Amino acid sequence: MQLKKMNTKDEDPSSRLKSTIDGPMRRKIGIVGFGKIGKYLYRAVREDRATREAIEIVFVWNRSQEALKEIPSSLRLEKLEDFESRGADLIIEVAHPSISEKFGVRFLTRADYMVGSPAALAARSMEPLLQAAKSGDHGLYVPSGALWGASDIRKMADRNTLGSLSVSMAFHPASVKAFGALREKLQEASKMDGPVTLYSGPVRPLCSLAPNNVNTMAAAALAAHTLGFDRVQGELIVDRSLDAHVITVDARGKPRPNGSYFRALTTRTNPAQHGAVTGSATYVSFLSSMLLARGKGAGVHFC
């Protein structure tokens, strides 16, 4: 189905989308989490005629029910354990990485699952979720978000031509939420001028130290499945002069006999207010991912 272009006179231009979608006209969606992204997705469906043609929201859950005041009572899900009663085709997590660990496998027994916090998948305890996605009837969808070239990286991994992959992410210090030993480094770096590297190394340990900030790195590690979380390299930088999130992805092919190799180097600058974990361009990207997360069956898919 071709989504109709919205009337720009009475719709928000920032939510304008044109997309081709296979499958039933309206896909039943459950939203887990009602923070900034959850609210954006909900309001896009309510306010954008084109999106309403493709999406029907069947439930919204949030840890604090008080946050769901604008949601009709018929759509509020009080206990996440009761998600099966709503018959969702796709469940979208935009809450917290712990949701995937507690409910991810159960979600996949009933619906496709789009994980908005892919950093959670770095934990070795999440291996059952990845296995469930590959062996069941439903797919695990990973929004590409700020990862430009996710499908190309995946293709290189599939062809076994990917030699290395590194992702550098730079934020204003107020936009980073760090835990453990990284928190102390962040506190010191917040007092310094210029760029300060908080972490440089394999992506896996970083995902637990700054899970809210490194979802792009996690997506890269999933796309580069021949390298994975232990061989994809991540660098987390803070800089008090930044008013954007700056992400640099460096993908290199395996060296040829003469030492030359393919290289794709991209830098993405996403404007963001100080203290914002999510850049402004990410909201529309999530909405596009929601519309594209369908029809691929079992497996791990990027959208």
N, C-alpha and C positions, 0 to 999 in steps of 0.2 A: 504494500500500500504506500502511496506517495503522500506524505503529510502535506496538507495545504499550507501555503504561506499565510501567516497571520496578517490581519489588518493593522498596519502600523499606526493608524490614527487612534486606536483604543487599546493597544497592547503595549507592554513594556518591550522596547527594542532589544534590551539585553537578553531576553529569553527567546529571540527569534531563532527558529530551527528549521532546517529542511533536511529530511532524512527519509530513506527508503527502508521500510520495515516489513519483514516477512512474518506470516502467522496470523492469528486471529486479530480482529480489529482492535479490541480492547484487552490489554494484558492486565491481570490482577496483581497489584503490587502491595507489599507490606513494607512499611518503613520502620526500622528499628533505630531510634535515636531522633531527638527533635531539637538538636542544636542548630547552628547556623545553616549547615548543609541540609539537614532534614527539613527545616522550615522552607528553605529555598525550593527543594524538590516538591514539597506539598503545595506550596503556593503556585508554583509553575503549572502543576496539574489543574489547580482550581481556576487559574486566571488566563491560561493560554489555551485557546480553542484547539489549536493543532495538537497540543500535547494531550488534551482530553480525549481526542479521537483515538489515541493509541493506548492510553493508560487509565485504569480505574483503581483508585486507592481503596483497599479493603481493610487495612488497619494501620494505626500508628501507635507505637509503643515508646515510652520514655521512662527512665528510672524514676524521675519525679513526675508524677501525674499532674502536679500543679502547672507544669509547663505546657500542658495540652489544652489550655482554656479555649483556644480558637478552634479546636478540633470538635466536630459533632460527636456527641456521646456514642453514637452508633459505630463510629470508626475508632474509638479509643480501645486499646487492648490493655487491660489492667495487669494481667499476668502474662509474661512472654511465653510461659509454658503452654498457654492456650492458643498459640499461633495456628495450629492445625485446623481449628474450627472456622477460620476465615477463608480457607481455600485459595491462598495466594499462589500465583504462578511464579513469582519472583519475590524474594525477600532481600531487602537492601539494608546492610549494616552501615550506619553512619553515627555510631555511638562510642564504642570503646573496643580495643582489641580483645578484651576478655569475652565479649559476646561470641566471637568465632570459636573460642576454646570451649565454652560452655554449651553452645547451641548449634555450632556449625554443622556437625554430622547429622543432627536431627533435622535441621532445615533442609539438607540435601535429600533426605528421604521423602520429602513432600514437594519440594520446589527447587527451582534454580536459586542460587545464592550469589549475590554480589557483595563482595567484602570491601568496604570502604576504608578499612584499616589493614592493608596487606602486610604491614610490619609484624602483625601478629603471627603470620605464617612462618616467620623465621624461627620460632620456638620449635624445638624438636618434638614437643608434645602435640604439635599440630599435624604431625605426619598422618594420623588417622583421617583428618579432614581431607588432605590432598589425595589420599588413597580412595576415600569415599567418592570424591569427585570423578576419579578415573574409572571406578568400577560400578557406579550406580546408574540411574536413569536421568539424573539432572546434572547440570554443569555448574562449576564454580567460576564466576566472572570477576575479573580484576580490572577496575577502571584504569586506563592508561594515564589519566590525569596529566601531571606535569612531565611524564616520560615521553618525549617526542621520539618516534622511531621504534616504539615497542614491537610492532609487528615485524619490522626489518631485523631487529635483534633476534626475535624468535625464529625467523626464517634462517638466519645464519647459524643459530644453535641447532636447528633441525637438520641442516646440511653439514653440520660438524665443521664449519669454517670459521667459527668465532674463536679468536685467540685470547682476547682479554676485554674486559669492560670495567670502566671506572665511572663513578658518579660523584660529582662535587656539588654540595648544596650550601649556599651562603645566606644568612639571615641577619636581621637586626637582633641583638641579644634578647630584646624583650619578646621576640617571636619564638624563642626556643624554650621548650619544656624538657628539662633534663632530669635524670634520676641517677642515683648512686654516685660514683666517683666523678661522673661528668658534671654533676650539679656544682661541685666546688670549682671546677675549671671554668664553668660558665660565669659564676659569680666574680671570679677574678678577671675574666675576659671582658665583662661588662664595664669595667673601669678603664679599659685600654682603648687607645685610638688605633685605627687601621684594622685590617683583617687579622683575626686570631684563629688558628686551627685548633678546634676542640678535640677532634678525633681523626685519625687516618688509619685505615686498615680494612679487614674483611667486614662485610655488611652485617653478618649475623649478630655479633655482640652489640653492635650499635643499635639494632632494632629494639633492644630492651632498654637501652639507655636514653633514647630519645624517640619513642615510638610515634609520637604525634607529628614529628618533623621529617621522618625519613621514609614515608610510605613510597615515595618515588624510587628510592634505592631498593626497597623490597620488591616493587614491581619489576625493576630491572633485573634483579636476581632471579625472579620467576621466569621472565622472558628468556634470560640467558641460562636455560636449564642445564646446559652442559657444564657450566661453571658453578651456578648455584650461589647460595648465601655465603659460602666459605671462600669462594674464589673471586666473586665480584668485589671490587674495592670501593669503599666509600670514604668521603672526606666531608666533615661537617665544620663549617666556618661561620664565625660571627663577626660582624662589622657594624659599629655604631653609626656609620655614615649611610647605611643602606635604607632605602624606602621601598624595597622590593625583595622578592625571593629570587635568587639567581642560581640556576641549575645548569651545570655543564656535564654533558654525557660524552664519553670518549670510548667508542667501540672500534676495536682493531681486529682484523682478520689474522689467521695464522700466517706466519712468515713463509714466503716462497724460498726456493733454494738459493736465490740471489740476495736474500735478506729483505726484499721489499715486501710490503703488506698493504692491504686495504685499510683505510681509516675514515671514520665518520665522526666529526667533532661538532657538537651542537651546543649552543648556549641559549637558555630561555630565561627572560627577565619578566617576572610576574609582579606587577605593582601590589603593594600590601601596606596597610597601616602598621605602625609600630605596635607590637603586641599581638598582631593577627597571625595565627598559625596557618590559616588558609588564605592564599592569594586571591585577588578578585577574579582572575580568569578561571579559577578552579570550579566555581559554581556552575557555569555554563557547561564546562567539560563533564561534570558529574551528570548533569541533565542529559547530555548527549549519550553518555555511557548507559544510563538507565534505559533509554530508548533502544539502544543497540544490543542490550543483554537479553538475547533470545535466540532460540532455534538452532543452537549448536550441539545440543546433546551433552553426553558425559564428557568430562575433561576439564582442563583449566584453560580459560579463554580470556582474551583481552578485549576490552570494549571502550 
